Amino acid sequence: MESLFVRVLTLSLTGSAVLLPLLLLAPRLRGRYAAGTLSVLWLVLALRMALPVPLSLPWTAVTVDVSALSSVTAPEGRPLPLLELAAWVWLAGGLALVGYQGAAYLLARRRLLRGAQPGTEEERAQLAALAAELGLRRTPRLLRTGEADAPLVVGLGRPVLLLPGRPLPADEREVVLLHELTHLRRHDLAHKALLFVPCAVHWFNPLVWWMAREAGRTLELCCDARVVRGRDEAFRRRYGTALLHLAAGGRGPVLS
């Protein structure tokens, strides 16, 4: 356990040396590089941070001396294994975070689906047509719920597309469905689940959480770019207006 914790700690320190300048420059990077390029960058960094395995480098970026933590003598003369204690605290924190997020997701999903009603026949037909247009092999279930302030997709294995209780104008509904279906087409829910892994491993490092938030923002930009690709100016204006109108809905639960 101690050796794994030392690898995680070393990776967290060396990774922070890369993450900090990139995150500080993120606004400039968004203006200079395509969202797809930045999405790949954050994904590579997330994968690296999620795997605390040693890599052979020609030079050492950060050296961590843990000898002082391996055994400190308490006032009574009893050895106090601080490194072992820190390793167990790290493991308990990670497991607690996973349990908390899992419970939060299940409760949020239950709340959203409780009392949800199937969409109208017109909405389901429009959803099926758009799903076929995007090449989706399976059309998600469409429900309407008063518990959702904005449209969202929930779930990895069997995703559900939820619309808010209030009816949406036909033009706005089309771009909303396209946006949510494009998330499914791009497997963005799986991408978000992967982004959570380094957060669970490095839960004590705020830069990793910052990276996950920036990566999530980039996923939305990639989705928007995919939706409007090849569309005319009128569609882009309608799409942007719908996004601005629905942006006040707030954040959804994890894996949504």
Secondary structure in CASP SS format (residue, H / E / C, confidence):
PFRMAT SS
TARGET T0000
AUTHOR 0000-0000-0000
METHOD secondary structure of the structure
MODEL  1
M C 1.00
E H 1.00
S H 1.00
L H 1.00
F H 1.00
V H 1.00
R H 1.00
V H 1.00
L H 1.00
T H 1.00
L H 1.00
S H 1.00
L H 1.00
T H 1.00
G H 1.00
S H 1.00
A H 1.00
V H 1.00
L H 1.00
L H 1.00
P H 1.00
L H 1.00
L H 1.00
L H 1.00
L C 1.00
A H 1.00
P H 1.00
R H 1.00
L H 1.00
R H 1.00
G H 1.00
R H 1.00
Y C 1.00
A C 1.00
A H 1.00
G H 1.00
T H 1.00
L H 1.00
S H 1.00
V H 1.00
L H 1.00
W H 1.00
L H 1.00
V H 1.00
L H 1.00
A H 1.00
L H 1.00
R H 1.00
M H 1.00
A H 1.00
L C 1.00
P C 1.00
V C 1.00
P C 1.00
L C 1.00
S C 1.00
L C 1.00
P C 1.00
W C 1.00
T C 1.00
A C 1.00
V C 1.00
T C 1.00
V C 1.00
D C 1.00
V C 1.00
S H 1.00
A H 1.00
L H 1.00
S H 1.00
S C 1.00
V E 1.00
T E 1.00
A C 1.00
P C 1.00
E C 1.00
G C 1.00
R C 1.00
P E 1.00
L E 1.00
P C 1.00
L H 1.00
L H 1.00
E H 1.00
L H 1.00
A H 1.00
A H 1.00
W H 1.00
V H 1.00
W H 1.00
L H 1.00
A H 1.00
G H 1.00
G H 1.00
L H 1.00
A H 1.00
L H 1.00
V H 1.00
G H 1.00
Y H 1.00
Q H 1.00
G H 1.00
A H 1.00
A H 1.00
Y H 1.00
L H 1.00
L H 1.00
A H 1.00
R H 1.00
R H 1.00
R H 1.00
L H 1.00
L H 1.00
R C 1.00
G C 1.00
A C 1.00
Q E 1.00
P E 1.00
G C 1.00
T C 1.00
E H 1.00
E H 1.00
E H 1.00
R H 1.00
A H 1.00
Q H 1.00
L H 1.00
A H 1.00
A H 1.00
L H 1.00
A H 1.00
A H 1.00
E H 1.00
L H 1.00
G C 1.00
L C 1.00
R C 1.00
R C 1.00
T C 1.00
P C 1.00
R E 1.00
L E 1.00
L E 1.00
R E 1.00
T E 1.00
G C 1.00
E C 1.00
A C 1.00
D C 1.00
A C 1.00
P C 1.00
L E 1.00
V E 1.00
V E 1.00
G C 1.00
L C 1.00
G C 1.00
R C 1.00
P C 1.00
V E 1.00
L E 1.00
L E 1.00
L E 1.00
P E 1.00
G C 1.00
R C 1.00
P C 1.00
L C 1.00
P C 1.00
A H 1.00
D H 1.00
E H 1.00
R H 1.00
E H 1.00
V H 1.00
V H 1.00
L H 1.00
L H 1.00
H H 1.00
E H 1.00
L H 1.00
T H 1.00
H H 1.00
L H 1.00
R H 1.00
R C 1.00
H C 1.00
D H 1.00
L H 1.00
A H 1.00
H H 1.00
K H 1.00
A H 1.00
L H 1.00
L H 1.00
F H 1.00
V H 1.00
P H 1.00
C H 1.00
A H 1.00
V H 1.00
H C 1.00
W C 1.00
F C 1.00
N C 1.00
P H 1.00
L H 1.00
V H 1.00
W H 1.00
W H 1.00
M H 1.00
A H 1.00
R H 1.00
E H 1.00
A H 1.00
G H 1.00
R H 1.00
T H 1.00
L H 1.00
E H 1.00
L H 1.00
C H 1.00
C H 1.00
D H 1.00
A H 1.00
R H 1.00
V H 1.00
V H 1.00
R C 1.00
G C 1.00
R C 1.00
D C 1.00
E H 1.00
A H 1.00
F H 1.00
R H 1.00
R H 1.00
R H 1.00
Y H 1.00
G H 1.00
T H 1.00
A H 1.00
L H 1.00
L H 1.00
H H 1.00
L H 1.00
A H 1.00
A H 1.00
G H 1.00
G C 1.00
R C 1.00
G C 1.00
P C 1.00
V C 1.00
L C 1.00
S C 1.00
END
